[in-house]
Amino acid sequence: MNEFAGYEAAHEETMRVYCRSLPEAHRRRYAALEALKLGFGGVAYVARVLGMSRRTLYTGIRELEQMRDGDPNHPQRPSGDATRIRRPGGGRPPLTQDEPVLKEALSEVLEAHSAGSPTDPLVRWTDLKPMKLARELVVLGVAVSRNTAAKLLAQAGFRRRSLRKELITGHVDPQERDQQFRHIAASQRLARARGIAVLCIDTKKKELLGTLHRRGQGYSTAPQRVYDHDYRHLASGLLVPHGVYDVVANHGFMTLGTSHDTSAFACDAFFLAWTVLFCHRYPTATEILVLCDGGGSNSARSLRFKEDLIALAQRLGVRLRIAHYPPYTSKWNPIEHRLFSQVERTWSGVMLDSPETARRTVERTTTDTGLCVTARIIDKVYSLGRKCSDGFREIKDQFIRHDLSLGQWNYVVDPNAFS
């Protein structure tokens, strides 16, 4: 019997293209089927056309014969498992199995370069990185690649992790803290039901102005050159960003100060935000719910802030209901993650060379959920170390009424003296 002469070139190319579209097990069975169809010389011809070894084709022929032994209506895969292509046990065995000495060397290196938390036995850390671990193992006579070293670290439980800012730096009664959070949530629900404005206030991190570097990247046709150091004397000024955020309308107002972060500045920024933006949203407002942190320029214990609040309420002609977040919980203030985080993203990679540049940039802050930001500049000098006026302690209770529960954090400022 003569050997098969072969198909045309176009047909052979079609066979190759179709074979590449199949999984591994299907490729060899398809090749075996073609070889059996051609008869004598078919194995050599198909192996040459498809680029397979004869051993692979003979394996496919045996698999076809084994499929006849089972149920022809439900043929089994050669692997014996409908979810697997290869039989179990295939592939390169783990390096730890081929070289038992690796386990001992790895344990020795990790012991020398690891430490643990004195308070949590489950927390351990190491100064090893994949390349350093590979070098340390080479010293002990075990050669591994960087990728294998990374897998060994992962198997030992070590992964790249960042430090998590979760520990509270001071003591707060957990029951009072929980009670205050529930009070703030209830106050917001009541204010929304009554149509009262819910505004969060806070001061963002101060920014240096000038030809200085900022983290992040932006699109530009050419690189922008800045100083190689961010020293304070290289800055042309200081920016104090103060924010007022409307929780319901998802609208923010940023006041960019050029002086100091004081209680007078915080109240002036709130007055500017109300007169420019929020008074048009709440034209009939007689009360505003103000959420703020427990420290900083709007500290819950500051008498200067309370005196400025009375003046602010009188300027606005509305009652201010103040609710402070407990100490060390300022990150739960909605303005932090709904407004300030988006402003920081807008400023990412932008050189803030002037307050006007910062204002134009921050007004481009938007999100897919509808956030929009309005910004203004306050170029006014605020003095530090200002004290309360004489006699304020005596008249304070006429304008400020503290709540019976957690009154140190919750109080009402009335522009007119309480009767």
matplotlib code that plots the C-alpha trace (Angstrom):
import matplotlib.pyplot as plt

x = [0.0, 1.4, 1.8, -0.7, 0.5, -1.1, -3.8, -3.5, -1.7, -5.0, -6.6, -3.5, -3.6, -7.3, -6.3, -3.6, -5.9, -8.7, -6.3, -5.0, -8.6, -8.9, -7.8, -4.9, -6.8, -9.1, -6.1, -4.4, -7.7, -8.5, -5.0, -5.5, -8.8, -7.3, -4.4, -6.8, -8.9, -5.8, -4.6, -1.0, 1.4, -1.3, 0.5, 3.7, 1.8, -0.5, 2.4, 4.3, 1.4, 0.2, 3.7, 3.0, 5.2, 4.1, 4.0, 1.2, -0.7, -0.4, -1.7, -4.7, -5.3, -5.3, -7.7, -10.1, -10.0, -10.6, -13.7, -15.3, -15.2, -17.5, -21.0, -21.0, -23.7, -21.7, -18.0, -15.5, -12.5, -9.1, -8.5, -11.5, -12.9, -15.4, -13.8, -10.1, -8.3, -5.1, -4.9, -4.1, -0.5, 0.8, 3.1, 6.3, 6.4, 6.9, 10.4, 10.0, 9.1, 12.1, 14.5, 13.6, 16.6, 14.7, 12.2, 15.0, 16.8, 13.6, 12.7, 16.2, 16.1, 12.6, 13.6, 16.5, 14.7, 11.3, 9.8, 6.4, 4.0, 4.3, 0.5, -0.8, 0.8, -0.8, 1.0, 4.5, 6.6, 9.8, 12.4, 12.7, 11.6, 11.5, 15.0, 16.6, 15.1, 16.4, 19.9, 19.8, 18.7, 21.6, 24.0, 22.6, 23.1, 19.5, 19.0, 15.5, 14.2, 12.6, 9.2, 9.6, 10.9, 7.7, 5.6, 7.5, 6.8, 3.1, 3.0, 4.6, 1.8, 3.8, 2.2, 2.7, 0.5, 0.4, 0.0, -3.6, -4.6, -7.2, -5.8, -7.3, -4.6, -6.6, -9.2, -12.9, -15.7, -16.9, -20.5, -20.5, -18.9, -21.6, -24.3, -23.0, -22.9, -26.5, -27.5, -25.9, -27.6, -31.0, -30.4, -29.7, -32.9, -35.0, -33.4, -34.0, -37.6, -38.1, -36.2, -33.4, -30.0, -27.4, -23.9, -20.5, -17.6, -13.9, -10.5, -8.5, -4.7, -2.8, -1.1, 2.2, 1.9, 4.7, 6.8, 6.7, 6.2, 2.9, 2.1, 0.2, 0.2, -1.6, -1.8, 0.5, 2.4, 5.7, 7.0, 6.6, 9.7, 9.5, 12.0, 13.7, 12.9, 9.7, 11.2, 8.9, 11.1, 10.7, 6.9, 5.3, 2.5, 0.2, -3.2, -5.8, -8.7, -11.9, -14.9, -18.6, -20.5, -24.2, -24.9, -28.3, -27.5, -24.0, -22.6, -19.4, -18.1, -14.3, -13.0, -9.3, -7.7, -4.2, -3.6, -4.2, -6.8, -8.7, -12.2, -12.9, -11.7, -13.9, -17.0, -16.2, -15.8, -19.2, -20.8, -19.3, -20.5, -24.0, -24.4, -22.9, -24.5, -26.6, -29.0, -30.4, -31.0, -32.7, -34.3, -36.8, -34.3, -34.6, -32.2, -29.1, -27.6, -23.9, -21.7, -18.0, -15.0, -14.2, -10.9, -9.1, -10.5, -14.0, -13.1, -15.9, -14.1, -13.1, -14.8, -13.5, -15.3, -18.6, -18.3, -17.7, -20.6, -22.9, -21.7, -22.2, -25.7, -26.5, -25.0, -27.0, -30.2, -30.8, -30.4, -27.4, -27.7, -24.1, -23.1, -19.4, -18.0, -16.3, -12.5, -10.3, -13.2, -12.9, -12.5, -16.2, -17.1, -18.8, -16.8, -13.6, -14.5, -17.1, -15.5, -11.9, -10.8, -12.2, -10.5, -7.2, -7.7, -8.3, -5.2, -3.1, -0.1, -1.2, 1.3, -0.5, 1.4, -1.3, -4.6, -6.4, -4.9, -6.1, -9.6, -10.0, -8.7, -10.9, -14.1, -13.4, -14.0, -16.8, -17.9, -20.2, -22.6, -23.2, -20.7, -20.0, -17.8, -17.9, -14.8, -13.9, -10.7, -10.5, -7.4, -7.7, -5.2, -6.3, -4.3, -3.4, -3.8, -7.0, -8.9, -12.5, -14.0, -14.4, -17.7, -18.4, -18.6, -21.4, -23.5, -22.6, -25.6, -28.0, -27.2, -26.0, -28.1, -26.4, -28.3, -29.1, -27.3, -23.7, -24.0, -20.3, -20.8, -24.3, -25.8, -27.9, -26.7, -29.6, -29.0, -31.5, -31.1, -33.1, -35.9]
y = [0.0, 3.4, 6.2, 9.0, 11.8, 14.6, 17.3, 20.6, 23.4, 25.3, 22.3, 21.7, 25.4, 24.9, 21.9, 23.9, 26.8, 24.5, 22.6, 25.8, 26.6, 23.4, 22.6, 20.3, 17.1, 17.8, 18.6, 15.3, 13.4, 15.4, 14.6, 10.9, 10.9, 12.4, 9.9, 6.9, 8.2, 8.3, 4.9, 3.9, 6.9, 9.0, 9.3, 10.7, 13.0, 14.5, 14.9, 16.8, 19.1, 19.9, 20.0, 17.2, 14.3, 10.8, 9.9, 12.5, 11.0, 7.5, 8.8, 10.3, 7.0, 5.1, 7.7, 7.2, 3.4, 3.8, 6.0, 2.9, 0.9, 3.3, 4.6, 5.8, 8.3, 9.8, 9.5, 10.3, 12.6, 11.0, 12.8, 11.0, 14.3, 16.5, 19.6, 18.7, 18.4, 16.8, 13.8, 14.6, 14.7, 16.3, 19.3, 20.1, 19.0, 21.7, 22.7, 21.9, 18.4, 18.0, 19.5, 18.8, 20.9, 23.9, 23.7, 23.7, 26.6, 28.6, 28.1, 29.2, 32.4, 33.3, 32.8, 35.1, 37.9, 37.9, 39.4, 39.3, 41.5, 41.3, 41.6, 39.6, 36.2, 36.0, 39.2, 38.7, 40.8, 40.4, 42.6, 40.1, 40.8, 38.1, 39.0, 39.2, 35.9, 34.3, 35.6, 34.4, 30.9, 30.9, 31.4, 28.3, 26.3, 26.5, 28.3, 29.7, 32.4, 35.6, 34.4, 31.2, 33.2, 35.4, 32.2, 30.9, 34.1, 33.9, 30.2, 31.3, 33.9, 37.0, 39.4, 43.0, 45.0, 48.7, 50.0, 50.6, 53.7, 52.2, 52.6, 55.5, 57.9, 58.9, 57.6, 58.1, 56.3, 53.8, 54.1, 57.9, 57.6, 55.2, 57.3, 60.4, 58.7, 57.5, 61.1, 62.5, 59.9, 60.7, 64.4, 64.0, 62.0, 64.5, 67.4, 65.8, 65.1, 68.8, 70.1, 71.6, 72.0, 69.4, 70.9, 69.4, 71.7, 71.0, 72.4, 70.3, 69.8, 73.0, 73.4, 75.2, 77.5, 77.9, 75.9, 72.8, 69.2, 67.5, 63.8, 62.3, 62.6, 64.7, 65.0, 67.5, 67.9, 68.5, 68.0, 70.8, 71.6, 72.2, 72.5, 69.3, 70.0, 71.2, 73.5, 76.0, 79.0, 78.1, 78.5, 81.7, 81.4, 79.0, 77.8, 77.0, 75.1, 75.1, 73.1, 73.2, 70.1, 69.7, 66.1, 66.0, 68.0, 66.5, 70.0, 71.3, 74.8, 75.4, 78.5, 79.1, 81.2, 82.6, 83.2, 81.0, 78.4, 80.1, 79.9, 83.4, 82.0, 78.9, 81.1, 83.6, 80.6, 79.3, 82.7, 83.0, 79.6, 80.3, 83.6, 82.5, 79.1, 77.5, 80.4, 80.0, 76.3, 77.0, 80.4, 79.9, 78.3, 79.2, 76.5, 74.7, 71.4, 71.8, 68.7, 69.3, 67.7, 67.8, 69.7, 72.2, 75.6, 74.3, 72.6, 71.5, 72.9, 76.3, 79.3, 81.4, 79.2, 79.5, 83.3, 83.4, 81.0, 83.5, 86.3, 84.0, 83.1, 86.8, 87.6, 84.8, 85.3, 81.6, 79.2, 76.8, 73.3, 72.1, 68.4, 67.5, 64.2, 62.6, 63.1, 60.9, 60.1, 62.9, 60.4, 59.6, 63.1, 62.8, 65.8, 63.8, 61.0, 62.7, 66.1, 66.3, 63.0, 64.2, 67.6, 65.9, 63.7, 66.9, 68.5, 65.3, 66.2, 69.9, 72.7, 75.1, 78.3, 80.7, 80.8, 81.5, 78.4, 76.4, 77.9, 77.2, 73.7, 72.8, 74.0, 71.3, 68.6, 66.3, 62.7, 60.3, 60.6, 64.3, 66.1, 69.7, 72.2, 76.0, 77.8, 81.3, 83.0, 84.8, 87.0, 88.2, 88.1, 86.2, 86.7, 83.8, 83.8, 85.7, 85.5, 85.7, 89.1, 90.1, 88.9, 86.3, 83.5, 85.4, 85.9, 82.7, 80.7, 83.3, 82.4, 78.8, 76.0, 72.6, 69.3, 67.4, 64.3, 64.8, 68.5, 68.9, 67.9, 69.0, 72.5, 75.1, 78.6, 81.1, 84.6, 85.9, 85.3, 82.5, 83.6]
z = [0.0, -1.0, 1.6, 1.4, -0.8, 1.1, 0.8, -1.0, 0.7, 1.4, 3.0, 5.2, 6.3, 7.3, 9.4, 11.2, 11.9, 13.2, 15.3, 17.0, 18.1, 20.1, 23.7, 24.1, 24.5, 21.6, 19.3, 19.7, 19.3, 16.1, 14.8, 15.7, 13.9, 10.7, 10.8, 11.2, 8.3, 6.0, 6.9, 6.0, 6.3, 8.0, 11.3, 9.7, 7.4, 10.1, 12.5, 9.9, 8.9, 12.5, 14.0, 16.5, 17.6, 16.6, 20.3, 20.7, 17.8, 19.2, 22.6, 20.8, 19.0, 22.4, 23.9, 21.0, 21.5, 25.3, 24.6, 22.9, 26.1, 28.0, 27.3, 23.7, 24.6, 27.4, 26.5, 29.2, 29.0, 29.0, 32.3, 33.9, 35.1, 33.1, 34.6, 33.8, 30.5, 31.8, 34.1, 37.8, 38.6, 35.5, 35.3, 37.1, 40.7, 43.3, 44.1, 47.7, 46.7, 44.4, 46.9, 50.5, 51.7, 50.5, 53.3, 55.9, 54.2, 53.9, 57.5, 58.5, 56.4, 57.6, 61.2, 60.9, 59.0, 60.7, 63.8, 65.5, 67.3, 71.1, 71.4, 68.5, 67.8, 64.4, 63.1, 61.9, 59.4, 57.6, 55.8, 53.0, 49.5, 46.7, 45.3, 48.7, 49.7, 46.6, 47.4, 50.9, 49.7, 47.2, 50.2, 51.7, 48.5, 47.1, 43.8, 43.2, 40.9, 42.0, 41.1, 43.1, 46.0, 45.8, 45.9, 48.9, 50.8, 50.0, 51.1, 54.4, 54.8, 54.0, 51.5, 50.6, 53.0, 53.9, 57.4, 58.4, 60.3, 62.6, 66.2, 68.1, 69.4, 72.4, 74.8, 74.1, 76.0, 73.4, 74.8, 74.4, 71.0, 69.8, 71.4, 69.6, 66.2, 66.7, 67.7, 64.5, 62.3, 64.0, 63.6, 59.9, 59.4, 61.2, 59.3, 56.0, 56.9, 57.8, 54.8, 57.0, 55.4, 56.6, 56.1, 57.0, 57.7, 58.0, 57.0, 54.5, 54.7, 54.1, 50.7, 49.8, 46.8, 44.2, 41.8, 44.1, 43.5, 44.1, 44.1, 41.2, 37.4, 34.9, 31.1, 29.4, 26.1, 28.0, 31.5, 34.0, 36.0, 39.7, 42.5, 43.6, 47.2, 48.9, 51.5, 53.1, 52.1, 48.4, 48.6, 47.5, 50.0, 52.0, 51.1, 53.7, 52.1, 54.1, 52.9, 53.4, 52.0, 51.5, 52.4, 50.6, 47.5, 47.1, 46.5, 48.0, 48.6, 49.0, 50.6, 49.9, 52.6, 52.4, 56.2, 59.2, 60.1, 63.0, 64.2, 62.7, 59.3, 59.6, 60.4, 57.6, 55.2, 56.3, 55.9, 52.4, 51.4, 52.6, 51.0, 47.6, 47.3, 50.0, 50.7, 47.2, 47.9, 51.2, 50.8, 53.8, 56.2, 59.8, 61.1, 59.8, 61.1, 61.1, 61.5, 62.4, 64.0, 67.6, 67.3, 65.1, 64.4, 65.2, 68.4, 70.7, 73.7, 72.2, 73.6, 70.7, 68.3, 70.2, 70.4, 66.6, 66.1, 67.9, 65.6, 62.6, 63.6, 64.0, 60.5, 58.9, 60.9, 61.4, 64.2, 64.1, 65.5, 66.1, 66.3, 66.8, 65.9, 68.9, 69.3, 67.0, 64.7, 62.2, 59.3, 59.6, 58.7, 55.2, 53.9, 54.2, 51.7, 49.6, 49.0, 50.2, 48.6, 45.2, 45.5, 46.3, 43.2, 41.1, 42.5, 41.8, 39.6, 39.4, 40.3, 42.6, 41.8, 43.0, 44.8, 41.5, 39.9, 42.9, 42.7, 39.0, 39.4, 42.4, 40.6, 38.0, 40.6, 39.6, 40.1, 38.4, 41.3, 40.6, 42.9, 41.9, 43.7, 44.0, 45.2, 46.4, 47.8, 51.1, 51.1, 54.6, 57.4, 60.6, 63.8, 66.0, 69.8, 69.8, 73.1, 73.9, 74.7, 78.4, 79.8, 77.2, 79.7, 81.5, 78.4, 76.6, 78.0, 76.7, 73.1, 73.4, 74.8, 75.3, 74.9, 78.1, 76.6, 75.5, 75.7, 75.2, 71.6, 70.9, 71.3, 69.6, 68.8, 68.6, 67.0, 69.6, 73.3, 74.6, 76.8]

ax = plt.figure().add_subplot(projection="3d")
ax.plot(x, y, z, "-o")
ax.set_aspect("equal")
plt.show()
